[in-house]
Amino acid sequence: MDVTRTVISAASAAFLLLLIGTIGYHLLEGWPLFDAFYMTVITLSTVGYGEVRPLSVSGRVLSILLILGGVGTLGYALGATTEFFAHGGWDSSRRRRRMKHLLATIENHTIVCGYGRLGRAVVEVLRQNGHRVVVVDRDTSVLEKLELDEGLLHFSGNAQDDDVLIAAGVRRARALVAAVDSDAANVFLTLSARELNPDIVLYGKADDPKSLQKLERAGANHVFSPSAVAGHRVGWQIVQPDVTDLLDIATRRGEYELTIEELRIGEMLRPGGTTLRDTKFWGAPAMMIVAVKHGDGSVEFPPRAEMTVTSEDRLVVLGKAGKHR
């Protein structure tokens, strides 16, 4: 809840009742303003003091209305205060204000829609590799857990709603992962995200492999079915266990020294260089350039030293962790 808005609303209601009571007693009973104000205060507070002066029927009707209004305002204020502290008090309010500010300014981030098993795994990998992430989920129990993680930005709402995607920064994001429970919802979400940001890279999940084409037609750049991915992984483990183990080692950051990374050549090319030989990794003893991905999407393998490269091309590099920068 927004504690600032609640306090302002309660204070405004109390002030309005004070104003109405003071002016009402002054006009109906002809009392001085201070007496009218004092009568309003003791009526609203229901302290049980007697009437300042004898009241007419109209004055008593006004007193009844003020008492009802005062009790209602007090109940609202107490309820809001109780809810505020039940949801974490000032610390929680501070985190939400900070979250709102960061969501309004974050850019070049990845939005993960759906924080189930798949969403959590995606977020874990992205954060381990230093990527900025925003999680969108409408499950209140999930969001309560995310509240405790100040480093993970999140937004509560239905990811199919354009307003929710905009609040999560879809127009400034570099990528979005559609990983909610329903295939139909992921298709609709992909379509909405593509319309809001034509340049965003979209990843779509489908439990039913038949829905993969629908995701592609909706604008997804990459589609996947978790069951198919897992099945292929197990199949390759059986057919080529050594190759699969090597790939596992290279993609489990933090457990082994060996890693495989994708790097932009513009960061690796020596001044004035135009060929792959001119990159700082060519011939390096502790790493290997596995392939080159060109800006047009084509991939060259194996790479050649005389190959002409541009700053938009990317290197796929295999080597020791921490040696790629």
C-alpha positions as CSV (number, residue, x, y, z in Angstrom):
1,M,0.0,0.0,0.0
2,D,1.1,3.6,-0.5
3,V,1.5,5.0,3.0
4,T,1.9,8.6,1.8
5,R,-1.4,8.5,0.0
6,T,-3.1,6.9,3.0
7,V,-1.8,9.5,5.4
8,I,-2.8,12.3,3.1
9,S,-6.3,10.9,2.6
10,A,-6.9,10.4,6.3
11,A,-5.5,13.9,7.2
12,S,-7.6,15.5,4.4
13,A,-10.8,13.7,5.7
14,A,-10.1,14.9,9.3
15,F,-9.5,18.5,8.2
16,L,-12.7,18.5,6.1
17,L,-14.7,17.3,9.0
18,L,-13.2,19.9,11.3
19,L,-14.0,22.6,8.7
20,I,-17.6,21.4,8.2
21,G,-18.3,21.1,11.9
22,T,-16.8,24.5,12.8
23,I,-18.7,26.3,10.1
24,G,-21.8,24.3,10.7
25,Y,-22.0,25.1,14.4
26,H,-21.1,28.7,13.7
27,L,-24.0,29.1,11.1
28,L,-26.6,26.9,12.7
29,E,-26.1,27.9,16.4
30,G,-24.6,31.3,16.0
31,W,-21.6,30.4,18.2
32,P,-18.2,32.1,18.1
33,L,-15.7,30.3,15.8
34,F,-13.6,29.0,18.7
35,D,-16.6,27.5,20.5
36,A,-17.7,25.9,17.2
37,F,-14.2,24.5,16.7
38,Y,-14.0,23.2,20.2
39,M,-17.4,21.5,19.9
40,T,-16.3,19.9,16.6
41,V,-13.1,18.5,18.2
42,I,-14.8,16.9,21.2
43,T,-17.6,15.6,19.0
44,L,-15.2,14.0,16.5
45,S,-13.0,12.5,19.2
46,T,-16.1,11.1,21.1
47,V,-14.5,11.9,24.4
48,G,-17.8,12.3,26.1
49,Y,-17.6,15.9,27.2
50,G,-20.9,17.7,27.5
51,E,-22.2,20.2,25.0
52,V,-20.5,23.6,25.0
53,R,-23.9,25.3,24.8
54,P,-27.5,24.0,24.4
55,L,-28.0,22.6,20.8
56,S,-31.0,23.0,18.5
57,V,-32.3,20.1,16.6
58,S,-30.2,21.1,13.6
59,G,-27.1,21.2,15.8
60,R,-27.8,17.7,17.1
61,V,-28.2,16.4,13.6
62,L,-24.8,17.9,12.7
63,S,-23.3,16.3,15.8
64,I,-24.6,12.9,14.8
65,L,-23.1,13.2,11.3
66,L,-19.8,14.4,12.8
67,I,-19.7,11.4,15.2
68,L,-20.3,9.0,12.4
69,G,-17.8,10.7,10.2
70,G,-15.2,10.8,12.9
71,V,-15.6,7.1,13.8
72,G,-15.3,6.2,10.1
73,T,-12.2,8.3,9.6
74,L,-10.6,6.9,12.7
75,G,-11.4,3.3,11.6
76,Y,-9.9,4.0,8.2
77,A,-6.7,5.4,9.7
78,L,-6.3,2.6,12.1
79,G,-6.9,0.0,9.4
80,A,-4.4,1.6,7.1
81,T,-1.8,1.8,9.8
82,T,-2.3,-1.8,10.8
83,E,-2.0,-2.9,7.2
84,F,1.1,-0.7,6.7
85,F,3.0,-2.3,9.6
86,A,1.7,-5.8,8.7
87,H,3.4,-5.4,5.3
88,G,6.8,-4.4,6.6
89,G,6.3,-0.9,7.8
90,W,8.7,1.9,6.9
91,D,11.4,-0.5,5.6
92,S,9.0,-2.0,3.1
93,S,7.7,1.4,2.1
94,R,11.2,2.6,1.5
95,R,12.0,-0.5,-0.7
96,R,8.9,0.1,-2.8
97,R,9.7,3.7,-3.4
98,R,13.2,2.7,-4.4
99,M,11.8,0.0,-6.6
100,K,9.5,2.4,-8.3
101,H,12.3,4.8,-9.0
102,L,14.6,2.1,-10.4
103,L,11.9,0.7,-12.6
104,A,11.3,4.2,-14.1
105,T,15.0,4.6,-15.0
106,I,16.4,1.1,-15.8
107,E,17.3,0.4,-19.4
108,N,19.0,-2.3,-21.5
109,H,17.7,-4.9,-19.1
110,T,15.9,-8.2,-19.4
111,I,12.3,-8.7,-18.4
112,V,11.4,-12.2,-17.1
113,C,7.6,-12.7,-17.1
114,G,6.7,-15.5,-14.8
115,Y,8.8,-16.5,-11.8
116,G,8.2,-20.2,-11.8
117,R,10.9,-22.9,-11.9
118,L,12.0,-21.8,-15.4
119,G,11.8,-18.1,-14.6
120,R,13.9,-18.5,-11.5
121,A,16.6,-20.5,-13.4
122,V,16.7,-17.8,-16.1
123,V,17.0,-15.0,-13.5
124,E,19.8,-16.9,-11.6
125,V,21.9,-17.2,-14.8
126,L,21.4,-13.6,-15.8
127,R,22.3,-12.2,-12.4
128,Q,25.4,-14.4,-12.1
129,N,26.6,-12.9,-15.4
130,G,25.9,-9.3,-14.3
131,H,22.7,-8.7,-16.4
132,R,20.0,-6.3,-15.1
133,V,16.7,-8.1,-14.6
134,V,13.1,-7.2,-13.9
135,V,10.7,-9.9,-12.8
136,V,7.0,-9.6,-13.6
137,D,4.5,-11.9,-11.8
138,R,1.0,-11.5,-10.4
139,D,1.3,-14.2,-7.7
140,T,1.3,-12.3,-4.3
141,S,3.1,-15.1,-2.5
142,V,6.0,-14.9,-5.1
143,L,6.2,-11.2,-4.8
144,E,6.3,-11.3,-1.0
145,K,9.5,-13.4,-1.3
146,L,10.9,-11.1,-3.9
147,E,10.4,-8.2,-1.5
148,L,13.2,-9.6,0.7
149,D,15.7,-9.5,-2.2
150,E,16.5,-5.8,-2.6
151,G,18.8,-6.5,-5.6
152,L,16.1,-8.0,-7.8
153,L,13.7,-5.6,-9.4
154,H,10.1,-6.8,-9.7
155,F,6.7,-5.6,-10.6
156,S,3.3,-7.0,-9.6
157,G,0.7,-7.5,-12.3
158,N,-0.5,-9.5,-15.3
159,A,2.3,-9.5,-17.9
160,Q,-0.4,-9.5,-20.7
161,D,-1.4,-6.0,-19.7
162,D,0.4,-3.3,-21.8
163,D,0.5,-1.0,-18.8
164,V,2.3,-3.6,-16.7
165,L,4.9,-4.2,-19.5
166,I,5.4,-0.4,-19.8
167,A,5.9,-0.1,-16.1
168,A,8.5,-2.8,-16.2
169,G,10.4,-0.8,-18.8
170,V,9.7,-2.9,-22.0
171,R,10.4,0.1,-24.2
172,R,13.9,0.4,-22.8
173,A,14.6,-3.3,-22.4
174,R,17.0,-5.3,-24.5
175,A,15.2,-8.7,-24.1
176,L,12.0,-10.3,-22.6
177,V,11.4,-13.9,-21.6
178,A,7.7,-15.0,-21.9
179,A,7.6,-17.8,-19.3
180,V,4.1,-17.6,-17.8
181,D,2.1,-20.8,-17.2
182,S,-0.2,-20.6,-20.3
183,D,1.0,-21.1,-23.9
184,A,-1.8,-18.8,-25.1
185,A,-0.7,-16.1,-22.6
186,N,2.9,-16.4,-23.8
187,V,1.8,-15.9,-27.4
188,F,-0.3,-12.8,-26.5
189,L,2.5,-11.5,-24.3
190,T,5.0,-11.9,-27.1
191,L,2.7,-10.1,-29.5
192,S,2.2,-7.2,-27.1
193,A,5.9,-6.8,-26.3
194,R,6.8,-6.8,-30.0
195,E,4.3,-4.0,-30.6
196,L,5.5,-1.9,-27.7
197,N,9.2,-2.4,-28.6
198,P,10.0,-3.5,-32.2
199,D,13.7,-3.9,-31.4
200,I,13.4,-6.0,-28.3
201,V,14.7,-9.6,-28.4
202,L,11.9,-12.0,-27.4
203,Y,12.2,-15.5,-25.9
204,G,9.0,-17.5,-25.8
205,K,8.2,-20.6,-23.9
206,A,5.6,-23.2,-24.9
207,D,4.8,-26.4,-23.0
208,D,3.2,-27.8,-26.1
209,P,5.7,-28.0,-29.0
210,K,2.8,-27.2,-31.4
211,S,2.7,-23.7,-30.0
212,L,6.2,-22.9,-31.0
213,Q,5.2,-21.7,-34.5
214,K,2.5,-19.5,-33.0
215,L,5.2,-17.8,-30.8
216,E,7.3,-17.3,-33.9
217,R,4.4,-15.7,-35.8
218,A,3.7,-13.5,-32.8
219,G,7.3,-12.1,-33.1
220,A,9.5,-14.2,-30.9
221,N,13.1,-14.3,-31.9
222,H,13.8,-17.5,-30.0
223,V,11.3,-20.2,-28.9
224,F,11.7,-23.3,-26.8
225,S,9.8,-26.1,-25.2
226,P,11.2,-27.0,-21.7
227,S,10.2,-30.7,-22.2
228,A,11.9,-30.9,-25.6
229,V,15.0,-29.1,-24.4
230,A,15.3,-31.5,-21.4
231,G,14.7,-34.5,-23.7
232,H,17.3,-33.5,-26.2
233,R,19.7,-32.8,-23.3
234,V,19.3,-36.3,-21.9
235,G,19.5,-37.8,-25.4
236,W,22.8,-36.1,-26.2
237,Q,24.1,-37.2,-22.8
238,I,23.5,-40.8,-23.8
239,V,24.8,-40.5,-27.3
240,Q,27.8,-38.2,-26.7
241,P,28.4,-38.0,-22.9
242,D,31.9,-36.5,-23.1
243,V,30.8,-33.6,-25.4
244,T,27.8,-32.9,-23.2
245,D,29.9,-32.9,-20.1
246,L,32.3,-30.5,-21.6
247,L,29.5,-28.1,-22.5
248,D,28.0,-28.4,-19.0
249,I,31.4,-27.5,-17.5
250,A,31.8,-24.5,-19.8
251,T,28.4,-23.1,-18.9
252,R,28.4,-23.6,-15.2
253,R,30.0,-20.4,-14.0
254,G,31.6,-20.6,-10.6
255,E,32.0,-24.4,-10.4
256,Y,34.9,-24.9,-12.9
257,E,37.7,-22.7,-14.4
258,L,36.6,-23.5,-18.0
259,T,34.0,-21.2,-19.5
260,I,32.5,-20.4,-22.9
261,E,31.5,-16.8,-23.7
262,E,30.2,-14.6,-26.5
263,L,32.1,-11.3,-26.9
264,R,31.7,-8.4,-29.2
265,I,34.8,-8.1,-31.5
266,G,34.7,-4.3,-31.2
267,E,36.0,-4.7,-27.6
268,M,38.7,-7.1,-28.6
269,L,40.0,-5.7,-31.9
270,R,43.4,-3.9,-31.7
271,P,43.6,-0.3,-33.0
272,G,43.6,-0.3,-36.8
273,G,42.9,-4.1,-37.0
274,T,40.5,-5.6,-39.6
275,T,41.1,-9.4,-39.4
276,L,40.6,-12.0,-36.8
277,R,44.4,-12.2,-36.3
278,D,44.2,-8.6,-35.0
279,T,42.0,-9.5,-32.0
280,K,43.8,-9.9,-28.7
281,F,42.6,-13.5,-28.3
282,W,44.1,-14.9,-31.5
283,G,46.9,-17.2,-30.5
284,A,46.4,-16.7,-26.8
285,P,47.7,-19.8,-24.9
286,A,44.8,-20.2,-22.4
287,M,41.8,-19.8,-24.8
288,M,40.4,-20.7,-28.1
289,I,38.2,-18.8,-30.6
290,V,35.6,-21.4,-31.5
291,A,33.5,-19.5,-34.0
292,V,32.7,-16.0,-35.4
293,K,29.1,-14.8,-35.6
294,H,28.7,-12.0,-38.1
295,G,26.4,-9.1,-37.8
296,D,24.0,-10.5,-40.4
297,G,23.5,-13.7,-38.3
298,S,25.8,-16.0,-40.3
299,V,28.4,-18.1,-38.4
300,E,31.8,-19.1,-39.6
301,F,33.4,-22.2,-38.3
302,P,36.3,-22.9,-38.0
303,P,37.6,-19.3,-37.8
304,R,40.5,-18.3,-40.0
305,A,43.2,-15.8,-39.1
306,E,42.7,-13.8,-42.4
307,M,39.0,-13.5,-41.9
308,T,37.8,-9.9,-42.1
309,V,35.8,-8.9,-39.1
310,T,33.9,-5.8,-38.0
311,S,33.0,-4.3,-34.6
312,E,29.5,-5.7,-34.9
313,D,30.7,-9.3,-35.2
314,R,31.0,-11.6,-32.1
315,L,33.5,-14.1,-31.0
316,V,32.6,-17.4,-29.3
317,V,35.6,-18.0,-27.0
318,L,36.4,-21.1,-24.9
319,G,39.0,-20.7,-22.1
320,K,39.7,-20.2,-18.4
321,A,37.2,-18.2,-16.4
322,G,38.2,-14.6,-15.9
323,K,40.6,-14.5,-18.8
324,H,38.1,-13.2,-21.4
325,R,38.2,-9.6,-20.4
